[in-house]
Amino acid sequence: MKKIALALAAALATIATPALAQDTEDFSGAKATVITGYDVVDLNTPGVRNPDGLIYGLGLGYDVQKGSTVFGVEAEASESTGRLKAGAATVAESSRDLYIGGRVGVVTGKTLIYAKAGYSNFRLLTVAGNGNADGFRLGAGVEHKLGEKVFAKVEYRYTDYEAGMTRHQGVAGIGLRF
């Protein structure tokens, strides 16, 4: 498995090298992003359907570009419509999610390909009471400049919370650089 991973990494580096030689856009500076997408929380409870729904939120960040590499910090506040129902009653409800973390990526032309990691705090509302869960988020995405200051992005995020809960999110966003 290790040999396959190394061979794949070498192949990707070889393929990406000509693209990195292109003129690259500048992704430095402050930014604000509006996101929406699909959200599912795995409650780690056998036999219980997991709440899923629409996620929507706002993010702020700051990126620094050195050559074709981008380093950034970001924060996000989001809400979810995910609900778990038993008949007409709501048993569990996904609520706000706060995130702070960093990202690193590579610019090719007008496109940034990145990975991210950071801390997340999630609020789950249940009939048994409300609770917060701390977790670690990993993600990857693609950001593309649509104009001088406007960009669009798509991203997948996986978060591992305490008590065995996990969360998968696929989001799209539109943003503005300052």
Disulfide bonds with the S-S distance in Angstrom:
none
